[in-house]
Amino acid sequence: MWLSKSSVGRKVVMSVTGLFLILFVTFHVLMNAVAIISPSGYNAVCHFLGANWYALAGTLVLAAGFVIHIILSIIITLQNKKARGNDAYDVNKRPKNVEWASQNMLALGIIVVCFIVVHLIQFWYRMQWQELNGTEFGEINPANGVAFLDLAFSQWYTLVIYLIGFAALWFHMTHGFWSAFQSLGTNNNTWMPRLRCTATIWATIVCILFAVEGVVFTLRANCPECKAAQECVNANCGDAEPCTTVENCNAECK
Amino acid sequence: MDKNISFKLKVWRQAGPKEKGNFETYEMQDIPGDTSFLEMLDILNEQLVDKGEEPIVFDHDCREGICGMCSLYVNGHPHGPATGATTCQLYMRRFNDGDTITVEPWRSAAFPVIKDLMVDRNAFDKIQQAGGYISFNCGGAQDANAIPISKVDADEAMDAAACIGCGACVAACKNGSAMLFVSAKVSQFAVLPQGKIEAVKRVKAMVRKMDELGFGNCTNTGACAAECPKNISLNNIARLNREFICAKFKD
């Protein structure tokens, strides 16, 4: 299979999975934005993406995208290290016009993966996984996304880890975006500056939005009033689906 | 007139392909600024021969930037700190009095060191032999303007053909990838009607040979194009990818 045997083919696989993951993070950041605008709407999204067949199928495809992208990146890096030879340069300078990110994609990727592990433990394991098992984490309804946001972001270190993850993601995406089009052969002298510009704008919007969301969730999770409201929602609604907003304690449950 | 400079030269010495190499330091005194880098090495070699020591081995031929024989990784850059120029076009006026100049060979698994600063770049010849040519029957050459070619395509092909095959791209690449070289050699034919006939076969054969010889995977850092003495564009790598992917889909 030329996709795994040739160097160009391997890069095609990296590009396709990478572009898929860019689309995923873009969807993810928009989904998070719902939690700022409408917490009840966010819970509806969480319910929609629970243990349904379509959500599970989507999760499997997504997981496959991640696994292929990560494993192939490690294989490519090992091959490249071998191709570089045993003797390193004594003096080696990064030429002008060469992005720092482009030469540190593996390190940036590892930081992003570490962040994803923390993120999966804090959310996926407590939500979709529990729903799949028919259990609950800390007696919270798996579809009550807002409650899990409060739980995770009430810890000070959560925001720090997330901001580091987003910074690494920004660098990774600014290079990965245009590099994917280059590897797919859909690039030329006219499109190079356009793609690089789009890459920077896209990555900046996604990462700033992620960071803003993290800060808002942290503020909410650490404001006593909001907490009391959330507890009120939890107490009133119990296992029922909460359809109230965090701000409005007296709203009803379904 | 440029003024004379004195500096320290830190040179990689390696007795043979299998020997262990190390850096030797030489003091250079009063070298005129209009001495080329290779002439400076000639001066050093004469001094070494006079002292009965082994001269430094390095590749060179035309000394006017067109043959692609000279190499040398000078102060962290292939062909030295100058851009768009080969080592033989590098002059000592670029350096300052009291500098330490580090000179290393190309370092890549596919370019093993033969001796000192000389590396074996036969791998490039093997890639060329795999498909870097066009086949035609001998006989009288037809009129150059018989086949219409647009100015844009002619320029693109000519810019790609400027590649001298020196290997600076492989030396500069953290992945030891030969993509810029191969893409230039594919592009110089791919945009011309004469080259289109064997285009599919050519790109597949050259990429296969490149992978076989142990060059790395391109990760689009762009260090190759930034250090290329002939300013070969990254555009060519996108074209190589495009040609290769299309060729594979045709199978």
Interface residues (C-beta under 8 A of the other chain):
Chain A: W2 K5 S6 S7 V8 G9 R10 K11 V12 I76 Q79 N80 K82 A83 R84 G85 N86 D87 A88 Y89 D90 V91 N92 K93 R94 P95 K96 N97 V98 E99 S102 Q103 M105 H175 W178 S179 F181 Q182 S183 L184 G185 T186 N187 N188 N189 M192
Chain B: K10 W12 G21 F23 Y73 N75 G76 H77 T102 E104 R107 S108 A109 A110 F111 A172 K174 N175 G176 S177 M179 V207 R208 M210 D211 G214 F215 G216 N217 C218 T219 N220 T221 G222 A223 A226 E227 S233 L234 N235 I237 A238 R239 L240 N241 R242 E243 F244 I245 C246 K248
